[in-house]
Amino acid sequence: MAKSKSAQMIVKPSAETLAASASAASKGGLPPVHLWNPPFCGDIDMRIARDGTWFYLGTPIGRKELVRLFSTILRRDGDDYFLVTPVEKVGIRVDDAPFVAVDFEVAGTGPGQTLTFTTNTGDRTTAGPDAPIRVAHDPITGEPAPYVLVRANLEALIDRKSFYRLVEIGCDRKGWFGLWSGGAFFPIERSSTVYEDHPE
């Protein structure tokens, strides 16, 4: 017996069904979303604002646990963002970066220094060769926008108060002002000061 057209159609998931799937998939830690290749089910009315607030159907998601849950199944393919489970993939909108780094810890100094960031969703990442810091500048105002990689292709925008703290511990190296972390130097802007290079 042939299936009806309605039976063959892919039903677009809701926030509730995605949350249930995410909960089941994340019991052992962060789900391996990079390994999953489910069918694309269209876009869902979900958005992450520049300040890290998640919205569903135009309303902020107030439950931190739910936001954390959704963040564990987030994946970026090219310039597009998706929530991915083993059986479904839906597109969402991200205004800037999907995470916001709201604090960081410093250990050590100079080339041996490490910077470990905490995001609004509770992720922790230590900047280094595999988790670089980068700074973009607004082409009109020149205002810096600093980011750190949290996990595969997903960055956190470093919030203003944290960036001010980072600037206070920055140093000059080879004509650049920047930051050491994890054995790597991350330039922020061209240096205008006379300096002596730090040892590698």
Secondary structure, DSSP 8 states (H G I E B T S, - for coil): ----HHHHS-----HHHHHHHHHHHTTTSS--GGG----EEEEEEEEE-TTS-EEETTEE---HHHHHHHHHTEEEETTEEEEE-SS-EEEEEESS-SEEEEEEEEES-GGG-EEEEEETTS-EEE-BTTB-EEEEE-TTT--EEEEEEEETTEEEEE-HHHHHHHHHT-EEETTEEEEEETTEEEEEEE--S-------
